[in-house]
Amino acid sequence: MGDVIENKQELIRYFESGAKPRSAWRVGTEYEKIAVSARDGRALPYSGVGGVEHLLRLLVERFGYEPEEEEGRILGLKGARAMISIEPGAQIELSGEQCETIHCANEEFTEHIKQLIDVGSEFDVALLGMGMQPISRLDEIELIPKARYRIMYAYMPRKGHLGRRMMTQTAGVQANLDYGSEADAMRKLRLSTGLAPLLYAIFANSPVSDGGLNGYQTFRGHIWTDTDPDRCGMLEFLFNPSAGFEDYVDYALDVPMYFLIRDHHYIDLTSPAGITFRQFMEQGYGGERATLEDWTNHLTTIFTEVRLKKYIEVRSADSQPPALMLSLPALLKGVLYDDDCLDAAWDLVKRWSFAERLKLNDQAHKLGLDARAGKVRLKELALELLQIAIVGLGRQKALNARGEDESIYLVRMLDLVRSGHSQASLTIERWKSRWNYDVRRLVEDCSYQAEGWL
């Protein structure tokens, strides 16, 4: 067990210790992917021949990963610089390394996909460039045997109606970015939260679930609104210009805890009475006292649009086809790592009240780029945001071997948004027309092996 936390100042210093000089800023990307049977689009099980655990064993054998096990089951892999983890419904996630450039992230992601296709092809496995399991219903998806997820899965129905769907059916792409100081961290948290409706609209990609259209462009986004109000959504205090690390600490202290980990064993804290981290720090629990390791674990159970660790995690985007997967980290690097671009992006969203932000977020889930902020469509704001990011990436002058800067990872997304489309609106059109409501056509066109993503 680590050192016991004595006071709140230690938690504030935890975030202060994450500050880095600009020269050390990196971008990390986490890519969740839906794995299905190529025959019928149903969720790939975790267990059994050709299941996700089997694929993990093949990755160990062929590519030298180190397996990470719990109760004798493989639940993740450790690579030389990155990790592969498995989400509750056996979604496959690459937790990428902290890359200096998006070119580095692209190489890492490309290699990861090649390896997955290599081990999955012999078992008719398809990876879908979608943000939602399109066919299998909740009761048809195997929950992986991880103690953390068993605790969460049992708790979810107490707090909302869609939390179990969030765990087992959804997939997102997340970008992790650094900050230079408390003031810089709060600026980036404020802007990234303010951009949530735009990010949902640009990256909307979950209009099909349970075998048909669900009425949303990003049903994944809507799911987060009915998962757990204690730990999801937008944080209003971030829009206060005087907000700082202490405000975030005070928020996180009052979020109920899921569990403690002692000697690699999970202790369930989700009894009806429950306990917040503040109560745990002040009173202890079962003879245990709060440590910084407990705080670190607790922060991973906060699921707001943007969350703070020793870096900033932006979490609003649905998973994408491979050609667009690097668009989120590229967009955020361009905007957040250039002061002028950060200010320009804030100008796009600073005028909205908090109530307007919540309403616009809901509209973006349903209407995507056609949602309106007053008289302005999100499409117009999205185009401006992408163009700001392209300027920022051009200024940063991170070039690949062909002399191209990182804005190349935004060109396809810019063209898509300029046409008025997201992946969701394309999927809706195709579902009703050339796919003719045929799941096999959806799988064929949306699998990572397919050509012509757009």
Buried (B, 14 or more C-beta within 10 A) or exposed (E): EEEBBEEBEBBBEBBBEBBBEEEEBBBBBBBBBBBBBBEEBBBBBBEEEBBBBBBBBBBBEEBEBEBBEBEEBBBBBBBEEBBBBBBBBBBBBBBBBBBBBBBBBBEBBEBBBEBBBBBBEEBEBBBBBBBBBBBBBBEBBBBBBBBBBBBBBEBBEEBBEBBBBBBBBBBBBBBBBBBBEBEBBBBBBBBBBBBBBBBBBBBBBBBBBBBEBBEBBBBBBBBBBBBBEBBBBBBBBBBEEEBBBBBBBBBBBEBBBBBBEEEEEBBBBBEEEBBBBBBBBEEEBEEBBBBBBBBEBBBEBBBBBBBBBBBBBBBBBBBBBBBBBBBBBBBBBBBBBBEEBBBBBBEBBEEBEEEBBBBBBBBBBBBBBBBBBEEEBBBBBBBBBBBBBBBBBBEBEBEBEEEEBBBBBBBBBBEBBEEEBBBBBBBBEBBEEEBEEEBEBBBBBBBBEBEEBE
